[in-house]
Amino acid sequence: MSASTTTGTTGALPIADGAETFRFARGLLAGKRGALALVFVVLLVGAALGLAVPWGFGAMVDVAIDGGGYPDVLRIGGLMAAAAIASAVFTGLGIALSAQVFETALARLRESMVGAALRLSQSRVEEAGSGDLVSRATDDVGAVSQAISRGVPALARSGFSVAVTVAGFAALDWRFLLVVVVVLPVYVLGARMYVRVAPPVYRSERAAMAERAHHMLGSIRGLPTVHAYDLMDRASLRVSDGSWRVVRWTMRARIVQNRLFGRVNLAEFVGMAAILVLGFALVDGDLVTVGAVTTAMLLFLRLFGPIGALLLVMDDIQSAGASLARIVGVIGVADNEASGPAPSGVVDARGEPPSVEVDGVAFGYGGGRRVLDGVTVRLEPGETVAVVGTSGAGKTTLAALIAGVHVPDAGVVRIGGTDLATLPDSAAPVLLTQDVHVFAGSLAEDLRMAAPSASDAELHAALERVGAREWVSLLDAGLDTVVGAGGQALTPQREQQLALARLVLLDPPVAILDEATADADSADADLLEEAAQAALAGRTALVVAHRLSQAARADRILVMERGAIVEQGTHDELRSAGGRYAALWAAWSRHR
């Protein structure tokens, strides 16, 4: 699946074109042709039975003019009531059937969107901004959901009502079709204006929502930094500007909608006037009865509701169409990434740990200044290598490149001699940062996010390995204790141990820890460092060390400055060399 980018925001996720969006929407209804045909028949019968009410009133008028009695009126009224009840039954059944069909399509859409969001590479999400993805998964899916739950049934019901009513005009007298000829151009011109003007307005509205979500999420995630540097006013101003941009585009959308309604009101006036004039001429020429003209007027008045519903649905459909194109754009990107170079299968995650080679790697964020330039280093199989250096030296960037979060601008990263881009999932490196997440649910469910088929014994073994089994055994329900939102609160140390236990259960051949023990209090630091060391045993590992005590435990240490490796060796070798690492160690030892 491919998607064309039509947004002007640098790095934003693409928006699918009309043809791509239509093909995807058609695919959502795969296997539902029989159900759609049944919906078509049921709604058609319901709309046809609905013609009995205006026909009955017209017949009563003719009965009154011809001097008929109450029995005729009662007979016509009985037929009207029976037809109205049957019409309501068939219409309700048709709406229920259509809802079942299209809610299935909506469920498929949600599953596809969630699956695509999870398949997207982290670098692609970061490039676009998390707000773009979040707005597509929330606002855009919500717009499509509203169109399906409210718009599609109304579209089907109203569409059949309009078609059957036009047929009713022809059944009364073919000349009443002149009313359709007079009114149709007004409706068509109004709809053409709306279809031409509305889509770009709705696309811009959705893009503004995505930008607002990006600023909002950024401020919330960086709240400690915002408070620390007194950036509340600046952050509030960015969110406020984004919100007002959404308001402006929303108001433009309402203006376009009101212009459409103005044309609809004009069409209604023209249609009623045309029926009055044409009806007078036909009755005066003794071509139709007064009852027939009454029926024609009632049929036209009966169109107000369906046509109004169609126009409201058009509004929902236009909005949903813009949203669906944004959703399909995400799915297209995820599919393209998934259909990249085929995994070579050279590395077996269950065999010996592989080597990691970083060969001439260069990288810069957003095409700016390069953070790394020409970095070359090799991690031997089963070796634990620590990376130290001042802030901004490029440590986290190096870790992200080895983890596959970012793609190098130049050079290559190899795992076991295989290019990282073609590595099978089973051999992919795993990155663990200090920002760990505790999923809502039982402790066992949280651990099984990494290994769904793990037994309780395997969960306990993983917890034992990272030094967490003791405190888990003290919980009231043990592994069944609910943690996360609404459950048992865990300390930062225990959250990190839980993340390390998941790493053990996942059992990757290559692991990267990016300051994964940085949030620990000094009293817990040794415990967490021992847990990390135990979790990394038997793997090739890169550790971005927050504390030099953790670096000292590593087999080898890399010292980075300004995007380059300036020293490397064991802890004792680097201390004896009297270079940059020795100075860092001396300063750290004085202040520990």
Beta strands, then each sheet from edge to edge (+ up, - down):
strand 1: 356-364
strand 2: 370-379
strand 3: 384-389
strand 4: 410-415
strand 5: 418-419
strand 6: 430-433
strand 7: 441-442
strand 8: 482-483
strand 9: 510-514
strand 10: 540-544
strand 11: 556-561
strand 12: 564-569
sheet 1: 2+ 1- 4+ 5-
sheet 2: 6+ 9+ 10+ 3+ 11+ 12-
sheet 3: 7+ 8-
end
